[in-house]
Amino acid sequence: MNYKPHAIREQDAAKYLGLGRTKFRELVKEGHLPPAYWIGGVKVWITTELEQTFNQMIGAANDNFPEDRVDSWDDVIASAECETGGSDD
């Protein structure tokens, strides 16, 4: 059976988004990615929440930068903050 998991652990969540674990943790800590849930003592992320948030971040970056430019994650985050009016800090 081939299926998409509903919840995944940190290492898999980072891989799911194409990120390293350190960058994933940083984005979660800063509030750019959704927080984890504790289910039965296991820390997991909901895949649909990750997809939605990540797609919004990438969409904002694409709206603010030319297509031929390769952006750093800092540029993507700054672009998303401009699009939404700032960070939640």
Secondary structure, 3 states (H helix, E strand, C coil): CCCCCCEECHHHHHHHCCCCHHHHHHHHHCCCCCCCEEECCEEEEEHHHHHHHHHHHHHHHHHHCCCCCCCCHHHHHHHHHHHHCCCCC
